Amino acid sequence: MSPVKLNLDTVNFTDEQFYQLCYKNTDLKFERTAKGEIIIISPVGGESGNREADLIIDLGIWNRQTGLGYTFSSSTIFKLPNGGDRSPDAVWIKKERWEALTPEQKRKFSPIAPDFVIELRSATDDLKTLREKMEEYMDAGVRLGWLINTQQQQVEIYRLGKDVELRSLPTKLLGEDVLPGFSLSLNCY
């Protein structure tokens, strides 16, 4: 299933107008591509929601143990340097980078590319659209990203400036130099 994209060719939302659109319509979840397309994101079912929560828990536990940064959920929208406003399923940002933002920047859609993102493909997600989203993250400066594709039992590993690596599940993923010491075993997906 493809996400719903609103045709707003003649409307150019400012950052504040997009923020207000999201804020005034909290029953809907929006994203905006780097091209300015507004996307209405479908909710996920229980199975995908549980998997997403487990990923955030694993990332959060590692982060609490290391104190190296900040972990965010899929409800958080980031204003990417390439113009997109995106909300990955799980996010991590290095402590020094997050703390360099002003309180106002932290309160709204933070103008920062995460260091690490996870996208978990749910039954309602179109793979082509998710791959485009991952490329948008990399273009914005995200250093490491994992696209976990449960339907095809694969994970795509995105690294800044490198070709995408494809692995079959089950597999063990490492945080490499972005998340030192973090590992995730994907056995149950």
TIROGU-539978 format. One record per atom (N, C-alpha, C): x, y, z. Coordinates in steps of 0.02 Angstrom, whole numbers, padded with zeros to 5 digits, always signed. Layout:
XYZ/...
% end
This chain:
+00042-00058+00000/+00000+00000+00000/+00045+00062+00000/+00032+00108-00044/+00070+00170-00047/+00040+00221+00001/+00083+00265+00029/+00056+00316+00074/+00016+00367+00034/-00029+00402+00067/-00069+00453+00035/-00026+00516+00029/-00019+00542-00033/+00019+00603-00044/-00031+00657-00065/-00027+00713-00032/-00071+00769-00049/-00039+00809-00106/-00079+00825-00157/-00055+00866-00212/-00062+00939-00192/-00007+00970-00175/-00007+01039-00153/+00040+01080-00197/+00036+01068-00263/+00082+01101-00310/+00082+01177-00303/+00025+01206-00289/+00021+01279-00285/+00027+01305-00214/+00036+01260-00167/+00043+01281-00096/+00114+01265-00074/+00148+01314-00049/+00215+01304-00023/+00214+01320+00052/+00207+01268+00092/+00205+01277+00164/+00273+01302+00189/+00271+01352+00232/+00331+01370+00269/+00342+01316+00322/+00400+01318+00354/+00412+01270+00408/+00361+01279+00464/+00344+01341+00480/+00296+01354+00533/+00226+01330+00513/+00207+01340+00450/+00141+01317+00428/+00137+01240+00429/+00190+01207+00410/+00190+01134+00413/+00185+01111+00486/+00222+01144+00530/+00219+01128+00601/+00147+01136+00627/+00115+01191+00608/+00046+01204+00630/-00003+01153+00602/+00008+01132+00539/-00034+01080+00509/-00031+01017+00552/+00029+00996+00570/+00038+00937+00612/+00009+00947+00681/+00022+01005+00711/+00000+01020+00779/-00076+01023+00784/-00109+01050+00733/-00182+01059+00735/-00219+00995+00713/-00184+00946+00688/-00215+00883+00665/-00180+00824+00697/-00182+00821+00762/-00145+00769+00799/-00171+00698+00788/-00231+00692+00759/-00257+00625+00745/-00225+00596+00682/-00189+00637+00644/-00155+00614+00584/-00080+00621+00594/-00042+00580+00558/+00031+00584+00561/+00055+00604+00491/+00091+00661+00489/+00116+00687+00426/+00192+00683+00422/+00216+00681+00360/+00286+00692+00344/+00287+00737+00282/+00345+00767+00270/+00355+00807+00209/+00420+00786+00178/+00418+00769+00114/+00478+00748+00079/+00522+00809+00065/+00584+00796+00044/+00629+00850+00024/+00602+00888-00036/+00558+00857-00075/+00526+00890-00133/+00466+00932-00113/+00447+00929-00049/+00390+00967-00024/+00324+00931-00025/+00324+00866-00043/+00262+00827-00043/+00241+00813+00029/+00177+00824+00044/+00150+00808+00110/+00123+00737+00107/+00144+00696+00155/+00124+00626+00156/+00085+00613+00221/+00029+00579+00214/-00009+00557+00273/+00013+00484+00286/+00040+00472+00345/+00068+00407+00362/+00013+00363+00392/+00009+00302+00367/-00039+00254+00393/-00017+00228+00461/-00063+00215+00506/-00045+00184+00569/-00023+00111+00557/+00013+00083+00604/+00035+00014+00598/-00008-00030+00643/-00008-00095+00628/-00044-00143+00669/-00004-00163+00730/-00033-00207+00769/-00002-00228+00832/+00065-00262+00824/+00072-00304+00773/+00135-00340+00762/+00192-00291+00748/+00180-00245+00701/+00232-00196+00684/+00245-00148+00742/+00192-00128+00777/+00201-00083+00834/+00243-00115+00889/+00233-00180+00900/+00273-00216+00949/+00346-00220+00928/+00358-00235+00865/+00427-00239+00840/+00462-00171+00846/+00426-00119+00828/+00454-00051+00832/+00471-00034+00904/+00427-00050+00951/+00440-00037+01022/+00501-00075+01046/+00508-00138+01025/+00567-00177+01045/+00632-00146+01019/+00631-00120+00958/+00690-00088+00929/+00709-00026+00969/+00659+00014+00987/+00671+00075+01025/+00697+00058+01095/+00669+00006+01125/+00692-00016+01191/+00765-00037+01188/+00783-00078+01139/+00853-00101+01133/+00900-00042+01124/+00881+00005+01080/+00923+00064+01068/+00927+00107+01131/+00871+00115+01165/+00869+00156+01226/+00910+00126+01282/+00908+00061+01291/+00949+00028+01343/+01022+00039+01330/+01043+00027+01267/+01113+00039+01249/+01132+00112+01263/+01088+00158+01244/+01103+00229+01254/+01109+00247+01328/+01065+00220+01369/+01069+00233+01441/+01134+00207+01471/+01156+00149+01446/+01219+00120+01471/+01280+00160+01450/+01278+00189+01390/+01336+00225+01364/+01333+00300+01377/+01273+00328+01379/+01266+00400+01388/+01292+00441+01329/+01294+00410+01271/+01325+00444+01213/+01278+00490+01174/+01213+00485+01187/+01168+00526+01146/+01097+00523+01171/+01051+00532+01123/+00980+00534+01137/+00942+00490+01088/+00891+00455+01114/+00850+00410+01074/+00781+00441+01066/+00751+00432+01007/+00686+00461+00992/+00640+00409+00960/+00575+00419+00969/+00525+00373+00942/+00501+00396+00873/+00457+00357+00844/+00430+00372+00778/+00382+00431+00778/+00365+00456+00835/+00321+00514+00839/+00359+00580+00829/+00425+00576+00828/+00467+00635+00824/+00483+00652+00751/+00469+00714+00732/+00486+00737+00664/+00550+00778+00667/+00595+00764+00620/+00657+00801+00614/+00656+00841+00549/+00676+00904+00554/+00682+00948+00496/+00751+00936+00467/+00754+00898+00412/+00818+00879+00383/+00848+00937+00343/+00914+00939+00338/+00947+00993+00301/+00927+00996+00227/+00903+00941+00199/+00884+00941+00128/+00811+00962+00118/+00777+00984+00172/+00710+01011+00166/+00655+00963+00187/+00670+00900+00197/+00620+00852+00218/+00604+00858+00292/+00544+00840+00310/+00522+00835+00380/+00502+00762+00390/+00545+00723+00423/+00536+00651+00426/+00535+00625+00497/+00500+00568+00505/+00496+00535+00571/+00512+00461+00563/+00576+00444+00571/+00596+00373+00568/+00565+00333+00625/+00564+00267+00619/+00535+00225+00671/+00576+00226+00735/+00641+00232+00730/+00685+00239+00788/+00744+00283+00767/+00766+00325+00814/+00818+00375+00798/+00867+00380+00856/+00930+00393+00838/+00980+00410+00888/+01021+00469+00862/+01035+00516+00908/+01076+00574+00892/+01131+00581+00944/+01191+00592+00921/+01249+00601+00965/+01237+00659+01013/+01256+00650+01075/+01243+00697+01129/+01265+00769+01113/+01326+00778+01089/+01352+00844+01076/+01312+00880+01022/+01289+00843+00972/+01251+00874+00917/+01182+00896+00942/+01149+00853+00982/+01083+00871+01008/+01088+00930+01056/+01137+00929+01099/+01143+00982+01149/+01164+01049+01119/+01187+01049+01056/+01205+01112+01022/+01143+01149+00997/+01085+01115+00996/+01023+01147+00974/+00996+01193+01029/+00960+01244+01008/+00929+01289+01056/+00867+01255+01087/+00843+01280+01143/+00781+01252+01172/+00722+01255+01122/+00716+01308+01084/+00663+01314+01035/+00670+01261+00980/+00731+01249+00958/+00743+01198+00906/+00726+01128+00933/+00738+01116+00995/+00722+01051+01024/+00647+01041+01034/+00611+01096+01045/+00540+01092+01060/+00498+01078+00998/+00516+01106+00942/+00477+01096+00880/+00508+01040+00840/+00503+01044+00773/+00534+00994+00730/+00608+01012+00725/+00649+00975+00760/+00719+00992+00768/+00756+00991+00701/+00793+01045+00687/+00830+01051+00623/+00897+01014+00627/+00893+00949+00621/+00953+00908+00627/+00941+00841+00592/+00993+00817+00559/+00990+00749+00531/+01014+00701+00585/+00975+00650+00602/+00998+00602+00652/+01063+00569+00630/+01099+00542+00678/+01158+00503+00662/+01139+00432+00639/+01084+00407+00667/+01062+00338+00654/+00986+00335+00650/+00961+00297+00602/+00889+00287+00595/+00873+00214+00581/+00814+00194+00602/+00786+00128+00585/+00718+00140+00554/+00706+00108+00498/+00639+00104+00469/+00620+00030+00468/+00562+00015+00496/+00536-00053+00499/+00477-00057+00451/+00483-00097+00399/+00430-00102+00351/+00370-00139+00381/+00314-00106+00381/+00252-00138+00405/+00211-00160+00345/+00156-00193+00358/+00113-00219+00305/+00086-00163+00260/+00081-00102+00287/+00053-00046+00248/+00107-00007+00210/+00171-00025+00218/+00225+00014+00187/+00244-00012+00118/+00251+00034+00071/+00276+00020+00004/+00352+00021+00006/+00384-00033-00018/+00457-00039-00013/+00493+00016-00052/+00469+00032-00112/+00500+00085-00152/+00500+00151-00115/+00444+00167-00083/+00438+00229-00045/+00486+00230+00014/+00493+00173+00049/+00539+00169+00105/+00612+00176+00082/+00628+00147+00026/+00697+00154+00000/+00711+00226-00019/+00663+00260-00048/+00671+00331-00063/+00682+00372+00001/+00645+00353+00052/+00652+00387+00117/+00722+00375+00146/+00747+00314+00141/+00814+00299+00166/+00866+00339+00127/+00858+00345+00062/+00905+00385+00021/+00901+00458+00042/+00841+00482+00057/+00833+00551+00081/+00871+00561+00146/+00868+00512+00191/+00907+00517+00253/+00981+00523+00239/+01006+00480+00194/+01077+00481+00179/+01097+00547+00146/+01055+00572+00102/+01068+00637+00070/+01070+00694+00121/+01034+00685+00176/+01030+00736+00228/+01089+00731+00277/+01129+00677+00273/+01186+00670+00317/+01181+00617+00371/+01127+00577+00371/+01122+00522+00419/+01181+00475+00406/+01214+00453+00458/+01275+00414+00451/+01263+00339+00442/+01209+00313+00474/+01195+00241+00472/+01119+00232+00476/+01093+00188+00433/+01022+00174+00434/+01007+00101+00418/+00956+00074+00451/+00935+00005+00438/+00863+00005+00416/+00851-00024+00359/+00782-00035+00334/+00768-00109+00344/+00726-00124+00393/+00710-00194+00410/+00646-00212+00372/+00653-00259+00326/+00599-00279+00281/+00576-00350+00301/+00527-00353+00346/+00505-00418+00372/+00469-00460+00319/+00435-00427+00271/+00399-00464+00220/+00447-00506+00177/+00505-00480+00163/+00554-00517+00122/+00611-00546+00164/+00605-00541+00231/+00655-00568+00277/+00725-00542+00260/+00729-00476+00251/+00793-00444+00234/+00802-00380+00274/+00864-00358+00278/+00879-00292+00305/+00927-00258+00256/+00915-00195+00243/+00959-00155+00201/+00996-00107+00247/+01063-00108+00241/+01105-00066+00283/+01130-00008+00240/+01114+00053+00262/+01133+00114+00228/+01188+00148+00268/+01243+00164+00234/+01299+00199+00265/+01313+00261+00223/+01327+00315+00255/+01341+00378+00221/+01399+00369+00172/+01386+00384+00109/+01438+00381+00057/+01455+00312+00032/+01416+00261+00049/+01432+00192+00029/+01371+00160-00003/+01382+00105-00039/+01328+00067-00069/+01287+00032-00014/+01225+00020-00030/+01180-00015+00017/+01201-00088+00022/+01203-00114+00083/+01218-00184+00095/+01153-00220+00111/+01141-00277+00079/+01081-00317+00089/+01099-00381+00127/+01062-00394+00181/+01072-00456+00219/+01005-00491+00228/+01009-00557+00230/+00950-00598+00244/+00942-00605+00320/+00879-00611+00341/+00865-00624+00411/+00864-00699+00422/+00885-00724+00479/+00910-00688+00538/+00981-00662+00527/+00997-00609+00561/+01064-00579+00558/+01077-00540+00621/+01140-00523+00632/+01160-00481+00687/+01186-00416+00657/+01158-00360+00679/+01178-00294+00655/+01221-00260+00708/+01272-00226+00685/+01316-00190+00731/+01310-00115+00719/+01318-00077+00773/+01314-00004+00769/+01376+00028+00739/+01427-00011+00727/+01488+00012+00695/+01517+00072+00732/+01546+00120+00698/+01576+00177+00732/+01524+00230+00752/+01463+00223+00728/+01410+00270+00744/+01382+00255+00814/+01369+00192+00828/+01342+00169+00892/+01390+00118+00921/+01447+00139+00947/+01498+00091+00969/+01472+00043+01023/+01479-00021+01009/+01459-00073+01055/+01386-00095+01049/+01347-00061+01008/+01276-00080+00999/+01271-00137+00949/+01231-00187+00967/+01217-00242+00921/+01144-00261+00928/+01117-00286+00874/+01047-00305+00873/+01042-00370+00835/+01017-00422+00868/+01005-00486+00836/+00934-00489+00810/+00928-00496+00746/+00861-00500+00714/+00846-00573+00699/+00826-00609+00751/+00809-00680+00744/+00734-00690+00739/+00696-00648+00771/+00624-00660+00778/+00582-00620+00729/+00611-00593+00677/+00573-00552+00631/+00550-00594+00573/
% end
